[in-house]
Amino acid sequence: MVPMATPDVDVVIPTRNRQAELATTLAGLAAQSYHDFRVLVSDQSDGEPSYAAQPAQTMARVLRLRGQDVTLTRHLPRRGLAEHRQFLLDQATAPYVLFLDDDVWLEPAALGRMRTAIGELGCGFVGAAVQGLSYIDDVRPHQLASYEEWDGPVVPETITRDSPEFWRATVNAAANPYHLEQKLGLEPGEWRAYKIAWTGGCVLYDRAALVECGGFDFWSELPVEHAGEDVGAQWRVMARYGAAGVVPTGAVHLESPTTVPNREVEVTEVVREFRVSVQ
Protein backbone atom coordinates (compact mmCIF):
# COMPACT_ATOMS: atom_id res chain seq x y z
CA MET A 1 0.00 0.00 0.00
CA VAL A 2 1.07 3.60 -0.61
CA PRO A 3 1.70 5.49 2.68
CA MET A 4 -0.63 8.41 3.39
CA ALA A 5 0.74 11.79 2.29
CA THR A 6 -0.33 13.89 5.27
CA PRO A 7 -1.21 11.89 8.38
CA ASP A 8 -3.17 13.32 11.27
CA VAL A 9 -0.77 11.98 13.92
CA ASP A 10 2.98 11.45 14.04
CA VAL A 11 3.86 8.68 16.50
CA VAL A 12 7.43 9.26 17.70
CA ILE A 13 9.33 6.63 19.66
CA PRO A 14 12.72 7.27 21.27
CA THR A 15 14.49 3.96 21.94
CA ARG A 16 17.72 2.63 23.40
CA ASN A 17 18.87 -0.95 24.05
CA ARG A 18 15.36 -2.43 23.82
CA GLN A 19 14.92 -4.83 20.93
CA ALA A 20 12.11 -6.98 22.37
CA GLU A 21 10.28 -4.06 23.91
CA LEU A 22 10.38 -1.99 20.74
CA ALA A 23 8.97 -4.88 18.72
CA THR A 24 6.12 -5.19 21.22
CA THR A 25 5.43 -1.46 21.05
CA LEU A 26 5.33 -1.57 17.26
CA ALA A 27 3.03 -4.60 17.40
CA GLY A 28 0.55 -2.57 19.43
CA LEU A 29 0.62 0.19 16.83
CA ALA A 30 0.16 -2.32 14.01
CA ALA A 31 -3.12 -3.46 15.59
CA GLN A 32 -4.65 0.00 16.07
CA SER A 33 -8.18 0.48 14.78
CA TYR A 34 -7.22 4.10 14.00
CA HIS A 35 -5.01 4.28 10.92
CA ASP A 36 -4.30 7.96 10.25
CA PHE A 37 -0.75 8.04 11.61
CA ARG A 38 2.85 7.48 10.70
CA VAL A 39 5.75 6.26 12.86
CA LEU A 40 9.22 7.64 13.50
CA VAL A 41 11.59 5.55 15.61
CA SER A 42 14.84 7.19 16.75
CA ASP A 43 17.49 4.95 18.26
CA GLN A 44 20.38 5.69 20.62
CA SER A 45 21.44 2.12 21.49
CA ASP A 46 24.97 1.38 22.64
CA GLY A 47 25.30 -1.39 20.04
CA GLU A 48 23.15 -2.16 17.03
CA PRO A 49 19.85 -0.28 16.97
CA SER A 50 16.81 -1.72 18.70
CA TYR A 51 14.99 -1.82 15.37
CA ALA A 52 17.67 -4.04 13.77
CA ALA A 53 16.18 -7.23 15.27
CA GLN A 54 13.82 -9.19 13.03
CA PRO A 55 10.72 -8.87 15.28
CA ALA A 56 10.87 -5.07 15.07
CA GLN A 57 11.61 -5.23 11.35
CA THR A 58 8.60 -7.50 10.85
CA MET A 59 6.26 -5.18 12.74
CA ALA A 60 7.55 -2.25 10.68
CA ARG A 61 6.65 -4.23 7.55
CA VAL A 62 3.17 -4.92 8.91
CA LEU A 63 2.64 -1.21 9.55
CA ARG A 64 3.78 -0.36 6.04
CA LEU A 65 1.44 -2.94 4.53
CA ARG A 66 -1.41 -1.22 6.42
CA GLY A 67 -0.42 2.07 4.78
CA GLN A 68 1.54 3.62 7.65
CA ASP A 69 4.82 5.28 6.80
CA VAL A 70 7.58 4.02 9.13
CA THR A 71 10.97 5.72 9.49
CA LEU A 72 13.75 4.02 11.46
CA THR A 73 16.69 6.27 12.22
CA ARG A 74 19.66 6.78 14.52
CA HIS A 75 20.33 9.96 16.47
CA LEU A 76 23.82 10.10 17.95
CA PRO A 77 25.71 11.12 19.97
CA ARG A 78 23.49 10.97 23.03
CA ARG A 79 22.82 14.35 24.60
CA GLY A 80 20.13 13.26 27.02
CA LEU A 81 16.44 12.41 27.03
CA ALA A 82 15.24 15.97 26.54
CA GLU A 83 17.44 16.53 23.49
CA HIS A 84 16.29 13.23 21.99
CA ARG A 85 12.65 14.22 22.40
CA GLN A 86 13.34 17.66 20.94
CA PHE A 87 14.93 15.97 17.92
CA LEU A 88 11.79 13.89 17.42
CA LEU A 89 9.54 16.92 17.81
CA ASP A 90 11.58 18.73 15.16
CA GLN A 91 10.93 15.86 12.73
CA ALA A 92 7.15 15.84 13.31
CA THR A 93 4.89 17.70 10.90
CA ALA A 94 1.41 16.29 11.61
CA PRO A 95 -1.17 18.34 13.56
CA TYR A 96 -0.81 15.95 16.50
CA VAL A 97 2.23 14.11 17.82
CA LEU A 98 2.13 11.07 20.10
CA PHE A 99 5.22 10.59 22.24
CA LEU A 100 5.21 6.85 22.90
CA ASP A 101 7.86 5.17 25.04
CA ASP A 102 9.56 2.07 23.68
CA ASP A 103 8.17 -0.13 26.45
CA VAL A 104 4.42 0.53 26.08
CA TRP A 105 1.86 -1.72 24.38
CA LEU A 106 -1.39 -0.10 23.23
CA GLU A 107 -4.70 -1.89 23.01
CA PRO A 108 -6.35 -1.50 19.57
CA ALA A 109 -8.71 1.35 20.53
CA ALA A 110 -6.16 3.44 22.44
CA LEU A 111 -4.86 5.83 19.79
CA GLY A 112 -8.28 6.46 18.29
CA ARG A 113 -9.69 7.23 21.73
CA MET A 114 -6.89 9.69 22.48
CA ARG A 115 -7.39 11.40 19.14
CA THR A 116 -11.13 11.72 19.79
CA ALA A 117 -10.47 13.09 23.27
CA ILE A 118 -8.02 15.80 22.27
CA GLY A 119 -10.33 16.85 19.44
CA GLU A 120 -13.34 17.17 21.71
CA LEU A 121 -11.50 18.72 24.65
CA GLY A 122 -9.46 21.19 22.60
CA CYS A 123 -6.58 21.18 25.08
CA GLY A 124 -2.80 21.06 24.68
CA PHE A 125 -2.40 17.34 25.25
CA VAL A 126 -4.08 14.23 26.55
CA GLY A 127 -2.25 11.47 28.37
CA ALA A 128 -2.91 7.75 28.64
CA ALA A 129 -1.29 6.61 31.87
CA VAL A 130 0.64 3.37 31.47
CA GLN A 131 -0.59 0.50 33.64
CA GLY A 132 1.74 -1.83 35.51
CA LEU A 133 -0.29 -5.03 35.46
CA SER A 134 2.03 -6.85 37.86
CA TYR A 135 0.27 -4.68 40.47
CA ILE A 136 -3.20 -5.90 39.50
CA ASP A 137 -3.82 -7.27 43.01
CA ASP A 138 -2.40 -4.16 44.69
CA VAL A 139 -5.49 -1.97 45.08
CA ARG A 140 -4.69 1.53 46.35
CA PRO A 141 -7.89 3.46 47.10
CA HIS A 142 -5.92 6.14 48.97
CA GLN A 143 -4.08 7.00 45.76
CA LEU A 144 -7.25 7.05 43.69
CA ALA A 145 -8.74 9.58 46.11
CA SER A 146 -7.17 12.45 44.16
CA TYR A 147 -9.03 11.48 40.97
CA GLU A 148 -11.05 14.45 39.71
CA GLU A 149 -12.85 14.64 36.39
CA TRP A 150 -13.00 17.71 34.23
CA ASP A 151 -16.52 19.04 34.67
CA GLY A 152 -16.76 21.47 31.80
CA PRO A 153 -14.00 22.81 29.54
CA VAL A 154 -10.36 21.95 30.21
CA VAL A 155 -8.59 25.11 31.37
CA PRO A 156 -4.91 26.03 31.79
CA GLU A 157 -3.27 25.06 35.07
CA THR A 158 0.10 25.93 36.57
CA ILE A 159 1.69 22.97 38.33
CA THR A 160 4.86 22.95 40.43
CA ARG A 161 6.37 20.48 42.84
CA ASP A 162 5.01 22.67 45.65
CA SER A 163 1.41 22.82 44.47
CA PRO A 164 -1.27 20.50 45.87
CA GLU A 165 -2.08 19.37 42.32
CA PHE A 166 1.35 17.71 42.18
CA TRP A 167 -0.09 14.76 44.13
CA ARG A 168 -2.57 13.93 41.38
CA ALA A 169 0.28 11.86 39.98
CA THR A 170 -0.58 9.03 42.35
CA VAL A 171 -3.70 8.28 40.30
CA ASN A 172 -1.42 7.05 37.51
CA ALA A 173 0.80 4.82 39.67
CA ALA A 174 1.09 1.03 39.46
CA ALA A 175 -2.21 -0.54 38.27
CA ASN A 176 -4.31 2.40 39.47
CA PRO A 177 -5.58 3.26 35.95
CA TYR A 178 -6.98 -0.27 35.62
CA HIS A 179 -8.62 -0.15 39.05
CA LEU A 180 -10.03 3.30 38.24
CA GLU A 181 -11.56 1.99 35.03
CA GLN A 182 -13.20 -0.87 36.92
CA LYS A 183 -14.50 1.49 39.60
CA LEU A 184 -16.07 3.82 37.02
CA GLY A 185 -17.85 0.96 35.28
CA LEU A 186 -17.50 2.52 31.85
CA GLU A 187 -19.52 1.19 28.94
CA PRO A 188 -17.75 0.07 25.73
CA GLY A 189 -16.58 3.16 23.87
CA GLU A 190 -17.12 5.45 26.86
CA TRP A 191 -14.23 7.52 28.23
CA ARG A 192 -13.65 10.18 30.85
CA ALA A 193 -11.23 13.11 31.06
CA TYR A 194 -9.58 13.82 34.39
CA LYS A 195 -7.17 16.31 35.93
CA ILE A 196 -3.50 15.36 36.03
CA ALA A 197 -0.14 16.48 37.35
CA TRP A 198 1.56 14.91 34.32
CA THR A 199 1.45 11.64 32.40
CA GLY A 200 4.39 9.50 31.38
CA GLY A 201 4.89 7.06 28.53
CA CYS A 202 1.99 7.82 26.18
CA VAL A 203 1.07 11.46 25.53
CA LEU A 204 -0.72 12.95 22.52
CA TYR A 205 0.08 16.63 21.97
CA ASP A 206 -1.34 19.33 19.80
CA ARG A 207 1.99 19.76 18.02
CA ALA A 208 1.63 23.50 17.44
CA ALA A 209 0.92 24.05 21.14
CA LEU A 210 3.97 22.04 22.19
CA VAL A 211 6.20 23.89 19.74
CA GLU A 212 4.84 27.29 20.81
CA CYS A 213 5.61 26.43 24.45
CA GLY A 214 9.22 25.59 23.64
CA GLY A 215 8.99 21.82 23.55
CA PHE A 216 12.05 20.33 25.24
CA ASP A 217 14.41 23.19 24.44
CA PHE A 218 15.64 23.26 28.03
CA TRP A 219 17.83 20.26 27.12
CA SER A 220 20.86 22.53 26.71
CA GLU A 221 20.70 23.39 30.42
CA LEU A 222 21.03 19.74 31.44
CA PRO A 223 23.74 17.11 31.70
CA VAL A 224 23.38 14.03 29.51
CA GLU A 225 22.10 11.98 32.46
CA HIS A 226 18.77 13.38 33.63
CA ALA A 227 15.11 12.47 34.04
CA GLY A 228 11.71 14.18 34.12
CA GLU A 229 12.01 15.89 30.75
CA ASP A 230 8.44 14.93 29.86
CA VAL A 231 7.14 16.55 33.04
CA GLY A 232 8.81 19.85 32.20
CA ALA A 233 7.39 19.98 28.68
CA GLN A 234 3.93 19.03 29.90
CA TRP A 235 3.89 21.70 32.58
CA ARG A 236 4.71 24.29 29.94
CA VAL A 237 1.78 23.21 27.78
CA MET A 238 -0.62 22.83 30.71
CA ALA A 239 0.05 26.41 31.80
CA ARG A 240 -1.12 27.78 28.44
CA TYR A 241 -3.54 25.25 27.02
CA GLY A 242 -4.56 22.84 29.76
CA ALA A 243 -4.40 19.05 29.60
CA ALA A 244 -6.25 15.92 30.66
CA GLY A 245 -5.76 12.28 31.37
CA VAL A 246 -8.02 9.82 29.59
CA VAL A 247 -9.52 6.69 31.09
CA PRO A 248 -9.59 3.93 29.91
CA THR A 249 -5.93 4.39 29.04
CA GLY A 250 -5.41 1.27 26.95
CA ALA A 251 -1.66 1.63 27.60
CA VAL A 252 0.27 -1.18 29.27
CA HIS A 253 3.78 -0.78 30.66
CA LEU A 254 6.04 -3.71 29.79
CA GLU A 255 7.82 -3.27 33.14
CA SER A 256 11.29 -3.98 31.78
CA PRO A 257 14.30 -2.65 33.71
CA THR A 258 14.76 1.08 33.19
CA THR A 259 17.33 2.32 30.71
CA VAL A 260 17.62 5.51 32.81
CA PRO A 261 19.10 4.30 36.13
CA ASN A 262 20.74 7.64 36.94
CA ARG A 263 17.98 9.99 38.10
CA GLU A 264 20.00 12.33 40.28
CA VAL A 265 19.17 15.28 38.00
CA GLU A 266 15.41 15.83 37.84
CA VAL A 267 14.40 18.45 35.28
CA THR A 268 11.73 20.11 37.41
CA GLU A 269 14.21 20.44 40.27
CA VAL A 270 17.11 21.99 38.37
CA VAL A 271 15.62 24.06 35.51
CA ARG A 272 14.69 27.38 37.08
CA GLU A 273 11.38 27.97 35.29
CA PHE A 274 9.95 24.82 36.88
CA ARG A 275 11.24 25.59 40.39
CA VAL A 276 9.26 28.83 40.76
CA SER A 277 6.45 28.20 43.25
CA VAL A 278 2.92 29.42 42.66
CA GLN A 279 2.35 32.55 44.74
Secondary structure, DSSP 8 states (H G I E B T S, - for coil): ----SS-SEEEEEEESS-HHHHHHHHHHHHT-S---EEEEEEE--SSS-GGGSHHHHHHHHHHHHHT--EEEEE--S---HHHHHHHHHHH--SSEEEEE-TTEEE-TTHHHHHHHHHHHH--SEEE---B-GGGTT---HHHHTT--B--SS-------TTSGGGGGGGGGSTTHHHHHHHHHT--TT--EEE--S---SEEEEEHHHHHHTTTTGGGGGS-SS-B-HHHHHHHHHHHHH-EEEEES--EEE-----S----SSBHHHHSHHHH----
